[in-house]
Amino acid sequence: MRIAFIAHDQKKTDMVNFVTAYEQIFKKHKLYSTGTTGKRIMEATSLTINRFLSGPYGGDQQIGALIAEDKMDLIIFFRDPLTAQPHEPDVSALLRLCDVHSIPLATNMATAEVLVKGIERGELEWRKENLSPKA
């Protein structure tokens, strides 16, 4: 699976803790992230992350391009709904793309945990069938 991580500033520590907790699952997959989030994850784990630009510089849009090309299987975007700053990535564009292409997107730790446990049990294998619409 191809998994992308994005986190607003106030949620980066939560993302690092989450990925660290599930490192053994994530190490079996191809991982992507916005710049700063990916850097912090790699500093805390032994995972290799394909990093894009930081969110304020368009990293979330680079991930969005891969979603549009059906080259992502899961997005974990820990957003801060209460104190997000204007420079931080907006989840709405990614959410729309994920809905168009039937790609799961978790915006909080509880949903992310359910999806990761599904990956562990092989319950997201339907993505391999490439069910998303084509232009």
Buried (B, 14 or more C-beta within 10 A) or exposed (E): BBBBBBBBBBBBEBBBEBBEEBBEBBEEBBBBBBBBBBBBBBEBBEBEBEBBBBBBEBBBBBBBEBBBEBBBBBBBBBBBEEEBEEEBBEBEEBBEBBEEBEBBBBBBBEEBBEBBEBBEEEEBEEBEEEEBEEE
